[in-house]
């Protein structure tokens, strides 16, 4: 069983916490991210802190722990940014399937209009009007990566709302919809 952390070690680390926080905040540019990183470093590092001898070596060691935490933070952020960029490229290169607009469920337009305005705009501009993703991103003042994520989330929200509105047929294609026809009894799944 591991011995509890000595009060001296804990007190010293807590005494220097504001300095640790300033150090990390200067490196990452965000108070919230710095708080998270310092907290994570405390949790990960405390079990190793007891092995150090001398209070001065403890703070030097903890600054090294924080330095590595900042490096890991930027590595993780770089990985997610590369993934978003790849998703944006995929959306840019993808050609939307040819769909006969006369066969598309009229519920799509109704439901799309009920989504968050930025989702409705992304669907209308990119999916319906054929605006290229980079152009759409420039026009609304966001990056191509963010536009790709917005479009993905908009499509996901549209699908979810159609399933709520039209039932199971929405997940099966819903290309022969009778929702809007009085007395027709709802959507009929696509036969294609």
C-alpha positions in Angstrom: 0.0 0.0 0.0 1.3 3.4 -1.0 2.1 5.9 1.8 0.0 9.0 1.9 1.6 12.1 0.5 3.4 14.2 3.1 1.7 17.4 4.2 5.0 19.3 3.4 5.1 18.2 -0.2 1.4 18.9 -0.7 1.7 22.3 1.0 4.7 23.3 -1.1 3.0 22.4 -4.4 -0.2 24.2 -3.4 1.9 27.3 -2.3 3.4 27.4 -5.8 0.1 26.7 -7.6 -0.5 30.3 -8.7 3.1 30.4 -10.2 2.5 27.0 -11.9 -0.8 28.3 -13.3 0.8 31.5 -14.7 3.6 29.5 -16.3 1.1 27.2 -18.1 -1.3 30.0 -19.0 1.6 31.9 -20.7 2.4 28.8 -22.8 -1.2 27.9 -23.8 -2.9 31.3 -23.9 -6.0 30.2 -22.0 -6.8 30.3 -18.3 -9.3 27.4 -18.6 -6.8 25.2 -20.4 -4.1 26.1 -17.9 -6.3 25.2 -15.0 -7.0 21.8 -16.6 -3.4 21.1 -17.3 -2.2 22.1 -13.9 -4.9 20.0 -12.2 -4.0 17.0 -14.4 -0.3 17.4 -13.6 -1.1 17.4 -9.9 -3.1 14.2 -10.2 -0.5 12.4 -12.4 2.6 13.7 -10.5 1.7 13.5 -6.9 2.4 9.8 -6.6 6.0 10.4 -7.8 6.6 13.6 -5.8 7.3 11.7 -2.6 10.4 10.1 -4.2 12.1 13.5 -4.6 14.4 14.7 -1.9 14.4 18.4 -1.0 11.8 21.0 -1.5 13.7 22.9 -4.1 14.0 19.9 -6.4 10.3 19.3 -6.0 9.3 22.6 -7.6 11.9 22.2 -10.4 10.6 18.7 -11.0 7.0 19.9 -11.1 7.9 22.6 -13.7 9.3 19.8 -15.9 6.0 17.9 -15.4 4.1 21.0 -16.5 6.4 21.5 -19.4 5.6 18.0 -20.6 1.9 18.5 -20.0 2.0 21.6 -22.3 3.8 19.7 -25.0 1.2 16.9 -24.8 -1.5 19.5 -25.0 -0.2 20.9 -28.2 0.3 17.4 -29.7 -3.3 16.5 -28.9 -4.5 19.8 -30.4 -2.4 19.3 -33.5 -3.8 15.8 -34.0 -7.4 17.0 -33.7 -6.7 20.0 -36.0 -5.2 17.6 -38.6 -8.3 15.4 -38.3 -10.6 18.4 -38.8 -8.6 19.4 -41.9 -8.8 15.9 -43.3 -12.6 16.0 -42.8 -12.8 19.4 -44.5 -10.8 18.0 -47.5 -13.1 15.0 -47.7 -16.2 17.2 -47.8 -14.5 19.4 -50.4 -13.7 16.5 -52.7 -17.0 14.6 -52.2 -19.6 15.1 -54.9 -23.1 15.1 -53.6 -25.2 12.3 -55.1 -27.6 13.2 -57.9 -31.1 13.2 -56.5 -34.3 14.1 -58.4 -35.6 17.1 -56.3 -39.2 16.1 -57.2 -38.8 12.8 -55.3 -37.2 14.2 -52.1 -39.4 14.2 -49.1 -41.1 17.6 -48.6 -40.5 17.1 -44.9 -36.7 17.8 -45.5 -37.3 21.4 -46.2 -39.8 21.8 -43.3 -37.5 20.1 -40.8 -34.3 21.8 -42.1 -36.0 25.2 -41.4 -36.5 24.2 -37.8 -32.8 23.5 -37.2 -30.3 26.0 -35.7 -30.0 28.8 -38.2 -26.3 28.1 -38.9 -27.1 24.4 -39.5 -30.0 25.3 -41.8 -27.8 27.8 -43.7 -25.0 25.2 -44.1 -27.4 22.6 -45.5 -29.1 25.1 -47.8 -25.9 26.6 -49.2 -23.7 23.5 -49.5 -26.1 20.6 -49.9 -28.9 22.2 -51.8 -27.3 25.1 -53.7 -24.0 23.4 -54.4 -21.7 26.0 -52.8 -18.2 24.6 -52.4 -17.3 24.2 -48.7 -14.2 26.6 -48.8 -16.3 29.3 -50.4 -19.1 28.8 -47.8 -16.5 28.9 -45.0 -15.0 32.2 -46.3 -18.4 33.8 -46.7 -19.6 33.0 -43.2 -16.1 33.8 -41.7 -15.1 30.4 -40.4 -12.3 27.9 -41.3 -13.0 25.1 -43.8 -12.5 22.6 -41.0 -15.2 24.3 -38.9 -17.5 24.5 -41.9 -17.0 20.7 -42.5 -17.9 20.0 -38.8 -20.9 22.3 -39.0 -22.2 20.6 -42.1 -21.6 17.2 -40.6 -23.5 18.2 -37.4 -26.3 19.8 -39.5 -26.8 16.6 -41.5 -26.8 14.5 -38.3 -29.4 16.9 -36.7 -31.5 16.8 -39.9 -31.5 13.0 -39.9 -32.5 12.9 -36.3 -35.3 15.3 -36.7 -36.6 13.5 -39.8 -36.7 10.3 -37.9 -38.7 12.0 -35.1 -41.0 13.7 -37.6 -41.5 10.9 -40.2 -40.7 7.8 -38.3 -38.8 4.8 -39.4 -39.2 5.5 -43.1 -36.9 8.5 -42.8 -34.0 6.2 -42.0 -34.9 4.0 -45.0 -34.7 6.7 -47.6 -38.1 8.5 -47.5 -38.0 9.3 -51.2 -41.7 8.5 -51.8 -43.1 10.7 -49.0 -46.8 11.3 -48.5 -46.5 13.2 -45.1 -47.7 16.4 -46.7 -50.6 14.7 -48.6 -53.8 14.9 -46.5 -55.2 11.4 -45.7 -52.2 9.6 -47.2 -51.0 8.1 -43.9 -47.4 9.2 -43.7 -44.1 8.5 -45.4 -43.6 5.5 -47.5 -40.0 4.1 -47.7 -38.1 4.3 -51.0 -38.4 1.3 -53.3 -35.0 2.0 -54.8 
